[in-house]
């Protein structure tokens, strides 16, 4: 007999951050959810789901209702600890493709915050000739354990949702460095809206990094294409390449290509690039 607290026929249990990320994703699609349905789906007790929903409500990511939850009426920023659990294979594939862009000689890389740039940092090779400049605390914590990579962390005021250091101090440090390739994470990319994020201070700091780079590559999973959020980082025409995955809307990809940006689309499978689509979406490559 199965325990009443744990439904029979339960699936493999997800870690709590992954489960909460799934809850938020489902909520963004349906608008409302019921505790009982969630408990059956995730194979945990209703008491566990209520604790999850309470924690998410305390972070102002949803509103509790009798027996469930409903979505907030605003376009909120999902904390990076939940974003990291979504589209993981696609982000890894994007990261691997981005690493292939690195030249074999000594090179300075810029990494903004974001779940896809964090995945990229994990894929960096153990090379003594790489220097990484970042304003992301989680990326810095990963790279500080690699003694062969030279790490430069800019100062600034931390943003708990994105783990980024932002503001005038960060911009002052960035103004004093030269970057070969900057990999930029975004919350939205759209031809009319440009590169966007949720926070105006984060946008300014990311803009400062972009402005110091010889080459700018945006790494973003398909959900970011065609989306606009509050703060504009730069125009689409200011970047050289976009690397995304096969879930990206084809019309949004075509519009970005038409703006003169090279677009590479990868499969969400580890180590694979959808080369046919990559060739199809290659646009003119701006000189650097």
C-alpha positions, -999 to +999 in steps of 0.1 A: +000+000+000+013+034-009+016+061+016-012+088+014+016+114+016+033+101-015+010+093-045+013+058-061+029+056-095+051+086-089+077+097-113+114+103-106+115+132-081+130+164-093+152+185-071+133+213-055+148+241-076+140+222-108+105+214-096+099+251-087+112+261-121+087+237-137+059+251-116+067+287-127+069+276-164+035+258-162+020+288-145+032+311-172+014+289-198-018+281-180-022+311-157-033+290-127-025+256-111-040+233-085-020+217-057-035+183-063-026+183-100+009+193-092+013+167-065+003+140-090+025+153-117+057+156-096+051+126-073+053+145-041+028+152-013+004+181-014+021+194+017+054+196-002+037+215-030+021+239-006+056+247+008+069+252-027+041+276-036+045+295-003+082+300-010+075+312-045+048+336-032+073+350-007+096+358-037+066+375-054+067+350-083+031+339-079-001+345-059-015+317-037-052+309-041-075+284-023-061+250-034-034+263-058-018+294-073-022+319-101+004+338-121+014+374-112+000+400-136+035+412-145+064+401-166+086+392-137+123+382-137+129+346-129+158+342-105+188+326-121+188+296-097+155+286-114+165+296-149+195+272-147+172+242-145+152+251-177+163+240-212+195+226-198+205+205-228+198+234-252+220+258-231+248+233-230+246+229-267+247+266-272+276+269-248+296+242-266+290+260-299+301+293-284+334+278-271+341+266-306+343+303-316+373+309-294+406+314-313+436+291-305+458+320-295+457+340-262+423+356-258+402+377-234+366+367-230+338+387-214+309+370-197+278+387-185+254+370-160+227+346-171+221+309-171+234+303-207+266+323-200+270+303-168+268+271-189+294+285-212+318+291-183+316+255-174+325+245-210+356+266-212+388+246-219+416+244-194+439+268-213+466+290-196+461+316-223+425+325-216+415+355-195+379+358-184+363+392-174+330+388-157+305+406-135+287+374-126+294+360-091+283+325-099+305+324-130+334+337-109+329+310-083+331+283-110+362+298-127+382+306-095+387+268-091+405+267-125+440+280-118+450+280-155+423+305-164+431+341-155+400+356-138+390+393-136+359+401-116+346+436-119+333+454-087+298+467-082+266+462-063+252+426-064+217+418-078+204+387-060+181+376-089+209+375-115+241+372-093+255+401-112+276+430-100+263+462-116+266+500-114+292+527-118+320+507-101+315+478-125+314+502-155+346+519-143+365+486-143+351+476-177+362+509-192+398+500-184+399+466-201+400+453-237+379+423-245+384+400-276+350+383-275+321+392-252+294+366-247+262+384-237+232+369-220+198+385-225+162+382-213+150+392-247+162+398-282+141+414-309+149+435-340+127+464-329+133+461-292+170+452-294+188+433-266+169+436-234+170+427-197+147+433-167+169+458-148+182+491-160+214+490-140+222+455-154+215+468-189+240+496-184+267+473-171+262+448-199+263+477-224+297+487-209+311+452-215+297+450-250+313+484-258+348+471-249+346+440-271+360+435-306+334+408-312+300+404-295+281+371-294+247+368-279+239+334-264+202+328-258+179+299-259+149+300-282+125+314-256+143+347-256+138+354-293+110+378-302+107+388-266+112+424-251+117+433-215+121+466-197+157+477-202+175+480-235+212+469-236+219+476-273+205+474-308+206+441-326+229+457-353+256+461-326+262+424-323+281+401-346+264+368-339+235+351-322+238+315-311+204+299-302+187+265-303+162+249-325+132+260-304+137+296-317+108+310-337+118+309-374+104+343-381+123+359-353+155+342-365+149+354-401+143+390-389+176+390-369+194+376-399+180+403-421+194+429-397+229+417-407+236+394-378+250+359-382+227+334-366+237+298-356+210+274-345+221+243-326+202+212-316+193+207-280+212+174-280+247+173-264+275+181-288+254+185-319+249+215-342+220+217-367+244+225-395+218+228-422+199+254-402+231+271-392+240+276-429+205+287-437+205+315-411+241+327-416+238+364-424+265+389-434+294+389-409+304+424-397+341+430-397+359+434-364 
